[in-house]
Amino acid sequence: MINFKIILISLIIVLLPFSPLLSLLLSILYILSIDRSRVSYSDIIPIIVFLVLLSFLAASRGIFETAKDDFSDYYKNYQAFSHGNIKALFEWGMGFEVGLPLINNIFSIISVEIKPRLLLFLHLLCINTLLFYFVLKLAKAINVKKLGIFLCYFFLFLGVTGISNLLRQSYASVFLCLAFIERRNLNIIIGSIFHLSTLFLYWLYDLIFTERKERTLLVIAISIFLVINGHFIKLVLTYIASFKFEAYLIGPKDGYSYFSVLSAYKEFILLCVMSGLNFKRGYNKYIFYSTLNLILIIFSLETFIPGLSLRLFHGSLVLLIGPALFLVLFSYNKYLPYILLLPLMFLKGLSFYNNKHDMALFNDKRIYYSTPFEYISFLDQNISNDKRDWKKLKYE
């Protein structure tokens, strides 16, 4: 096994200058071979390569191709700092969400000439490093013995394009989830400076994910209230300037259909399916009440603002899809997660490559480069940022 790992590390290093994709796949294979409960020093190089290349892959998406690309505003925020405009620190969340602007400010101190795709890559590298830290803490908290396969399932089900678009929410989601494992107050505070919803979501998640029957009775009461008063609540929210209805992912403008609903809520549906499969292994009060609470809240929110529940839950719950699937499969057969990993990875890669939508990955469609590290120039492209000129930032 030691020789096999040495060979893998050598291949990763040799291929790294010419094929980021092949090096990424080999680093995944190395991570899969980690059969301990923790990472050792010998694993550091493949893990660093994995995080760097995963960030490069996510940064390969189309940039500034559509007005829906939030990164357009994030890059303008960086440019404002590059020109010495400190007011850019208070752009979001009524001036409280200073997390991402602070990071942009640090990047602008390092260099005032960072191109758009390189800035996106740097943010993704920060987020993926935080995600890796989170999954290590999660694995320790639930006593995972086979860390490698657990890591693979975690990263396999992440929404790579979504993370690369919703940077503030992605930063906040990591700290929100960490708050349930360690340093609760500190992580809630840090998550809130990236997105104020962290404060509300921590309370909501703490309410939903429980094995206490009285909490479920409270959720039922809240759901009934939302359904009855939904129209009035929507009218009130309409008058709140910071509440952006156009941000919702499901609605008439998207061609409302059963397919669009299933596609948008596939993670929630998968969680419900896994909960059902878990019941076949025996009744679990925590899973039963948590699943019921989640369904009730999602249904009640969707009755008056389609897409709101997706905005509330998706960023954090998507971090739990892979671990939950791994645990369910492992409970049936310890070899089942390994058997299903390859076809799942194939389907994931296929979904990337065949994605014809805005912000699709593999934007340059290249697997191999003849010149060493030629692909780095991909991060240094000048890209016109003119699709959201209609939106004026507060400091402009």
N, C-alpha and C positions, 0 to 999 in steps of 0.2 A: 504493500500500500504506500509506503514511503517513496519507493522508486516511481510509482505511478504518479504521485503528486509532484515529484521533482520534474518528471517529463512534462506534465501539464503546465507547470509554471514556466518551463523553458519554452514550450510552444506558444504560450500566451505572450511572452516577451518578444519572441522572434516574429510573430504575426502582427504584433501591435503597430509597428510602423506602416504596415501595408493594408491591413483589413481590420478596422474597428469592430465590424460585425462578427467576424470569426473569433477574434480575441474575446469579445463579449460572450459568445456561446461557450468557449472553452473555460472562461472564468466562472460561468454558471455551472459547468460540469465539475469544476473544482469545488465550488461551494456545496454542490450536491454530495460530494464525497466526504464532507465533514460529518462524521458519525458520533461526535462527542456532544456534550451539552453546552459547551462554550467554545469561543474562538481562541486560538493560540497564536503566538507570534509568527509561526510559519505560514499562517493564513493571510497575513496582512497584505502582501503584494497582490494576490488574486482579488481580494476584496476591494482594494483601492482601484484596481483596473476595472472591476465590475461597476463600481459607483461612478467612476469617470465616464466609462463608455455608455452606461445606462443614461447618464445625463446628456451625453452627446447624441444618443439616439433620440431622446425626447426633444432636444434642441433642433433636430433635423426637420421638425414640422414646418409647414408653411407659416411665414410670419408676415403680419400686416396685410393679409390677403382679404380680410373681411372686417367689417365694422364691429363684429362681435368679439374681436381679439382684444382682450383686456390688456395684453402686454403692450399694446400701443401706448396706453396711458402710463404704464410702468417705465417704459423707455423714455418718454417725455419727462417723467419725474427725475430719472437719472440725468438727463441732459440739463435740466434746471439746476441741479447741484453742480454739474460741470461748469455752469456759467456763474456759480457763486450765489444762486438764489436760495437762501436758507428757508424762505417761506414754503418751499416745496415739502418741508418736513411735515406740514399740517394739512395735507391734501385730503386725506380720507378720515371717515369716522368722526366728523365734527372736530378734527384736530387731535383726536385721541389715538388713532391708529397710526402710530409713528414707526412701527416695526420695519416694514418694507422700505420706507424712505430712509431710515437710518442705515440699512444695509446698502441702499443705492448711494448714500452719501459716502460710506466707506469705500465703495468701488470707485466713486468719482475722485476721491483723494488718491487712490492708487493710480488711476489713469482717467483723463478727461476725454479719451478717444476710444472708448470701448464700443465696438459695433453691436447692433441689436442682437444678433444670434449668440455672440460671445457673452453678452450680459445675461441672456436667458440661460445659457449653459451654466454660468456661475451661480445663478439662483437655484437652478435644478440640482447642482452639485451640493449646495448647502442643504436643500430639502431632502435629497436622497440620503445624505449623511445622517441627518436627523431621523429619518425613517429607519435607517439601519440601527441606530441607537435604540429607537423605540422597540423594534422587533426583538432585539437582544433582551431588553428588559421584560418584554411580554413573554418570551420563551422561558426566561428564568422564573417569572411569576407563576406560570402554569406548569413548570417542571417538565419542559420538553427535553427528551433525551437525545433525539436525532435532530440536531440543530440545522444541518445542511438542507434536508428536504423541507423543513419548516420554513427556512428562509426563502427557498425557491417558490413555495406556494404563496408566501406573503407578497413577494414582488411580482409574481405572475398575474395577480388579480388587481394590481394597482391601475388606476386610470391614468396612463402616462400622458395622454394629450390633455386631459382635464387638469392635471397637476401643472402642466406647462402653461396653461391659460389662466387658471385661478391661483396665482402665486400667493396672494395674501391669505386666502382661505386654506391653502395647502400648509403654509407655515402654521397657521392657527390650529388646524386639525391635528397636527402632530403633538403640539403642546396640550391640546384638549384631551387627547387619548392618554398622554403621559400623566396627566393629572389624576387619572384613576389608578395609577401604579405607584407613583412617587411624587413627593414635594407638591402636594395638591395646590396650595395657595400660590406658590411661585409659578407653577406652570399655567395656572389660570390667568395670572397677571400677564405673563409673557404672551400667551395666546391672545389675550384681549388687545394688546397693542398692535397685533397684526389684524385682528378682526373682532369687533366688539361683541359679535354674536357668541363668542366663547363663553361669556358670563351666563347668558340665557341657556345655551346648549348644555353646559355642564349641569345646571339644575334639571333640565329636561331629560337628559340621559340618565341622571341619577334617579329620576322619578320612574322612567320607563324600564330600565334594566334592574329588575328586582325579583325576589321570590316571595314578597309580602303581598298577601291578598288585599289588604287595605289600600295599598298603593294602586292596585288595579281598579278598585272601586273609585278612587279619585280620578284616575285616567278616564274611566267611563263617564263620570260626571263632567269632566272637562270636554270630552268629545261631544257629548250631548249639547253642552253650552255652545260649542263652536258651530255645530250643525244648525242649531236654532237661530243663532245670532250672526251667522256667517256674512249675510248680506250687509248688515249694519257695520260689522268689523271692516269689511272691504271698503265701505264708504269713508270710514274714519281714516283708514290707511291711505286712501286716495289723496287726502289733504296733507299727508306728511311728505314733504319734498324729498326726503332721503329714501323713501320707500319706492323702489324702481320696479314697477310691474313689468316693464319691457324685458327685465332680466330673466323672467321665468322661462323654463325650458319646454314646457308643454302648453299649448294653447292654439287658438284658431290660426294664428300666423304661421304655425309650423305644420299645418295640415293635420289637424287632430284626427287620429285613427287608432285602432287597436294596436297596430304595429308600432306606432310612435310611442304609445304608452308602455308596451312590453319592452321596447328597446331602452327607453329611459329608465325604467324601474327594474331592469333585469337583476341588479344586485339585490334589491329588496326581495324579489321573487325567489332568487337563489337562497337567500337567508331563510325564508319561510320553508322552502323545500328541505333544506338541511335540518331545520328544526323538526320537520315531520320525520325525516329519516332517523334522527336521534331518538325520537319517541319509540321507534321500533326496538331500540336497545334498552328500553325501560323508561318509566316516567321520571322526568326531571322538572321539579317545580320551578326552578329559576328560568329554564329555557321556555317553559310553557307560559308563564306570566309575562316574561320579557317580550316574547313573540306576539302575544295577544295585545299587549300595550302598544307595541310598535304599529301593528296593523290598525288599531283604533285611532291612533293619532294621525297616521298617514291618511286614512279614509276621511276623517273629519276635516282635515286641512284641504284635501283635494275637492271637497264639495263646494268650496267657495273661491279658492285660488289655485287652479291647476298648476302644478309645478313647484309650489311653495315648499312642500315636504321634501322634495328632491334637493332643493337648495339648502334646506336645514340639515338633512341627514347624510347626504351623499358623501361629502368630503371626509367625514369621520368613519362612517360605517364601511366604506370601501376598504379601509385599512384592516377590517376584521373578516372580510370574505375569505381570503386565502387561508388564514389560520383556522377559521371555523370549518372550512371544507377539509383541511388536513386532519383535524381532530375527528370529524365524522368518519372519514374514510379509514383512518387508523383504528377507530373503535371496531370496525368490521373486520379488517385484516391489516396487519402491520405492513404487508407488502403492497397493498392496494394503492397508496399514494405514489409509490414508485412506478407502478404499472401505468397509471393514468397520466403521469407527468408529461411524458413525451407527446402523446396526442394533444394534450391541453396546450403545451408550448407551441406545437405546430399550428393549432387553431388561432392562438394569440398572434403569432407571427403573420399568419395569413390575413388576419383582420387588419394588421398594420399595413401590409403591402398593398392590399386591394382597396384600401380606404380612399374613396374618391371625394370625400367631403372636404370642407374647409379645414385647414390646419392638419392635414394628413402627415403621418410620419414617413420616413425614408424619402424625404423630399428630393434628394439628389439621385436616388435610384442606383447608387453605386455600392458594390460589395467589396471590390478590390481596387487598390491604387498602386500604380507602378512606381511612383516616386515616394520614398519614405516620408511619412507624416504629411503627405499632400492634402489629406482631408482636413487638416487643421485650418487651411485657408478658407474652408467652408464656413468657419466661425467668424471670418473677417470680412464678410460681404457687406456692401452698402445696400440697404433695402429701404425703399421709399415708404415713409410712414404717413400716408395721407388719407387713409380710409376713415379716420375718425376726426377730421378737421372740424366737423360740426360741433364737437364737444370741447368746450373751453375749460381748462383746468383752473382752479381757484386762484393760483398765483400768477396766471398769465395776464 
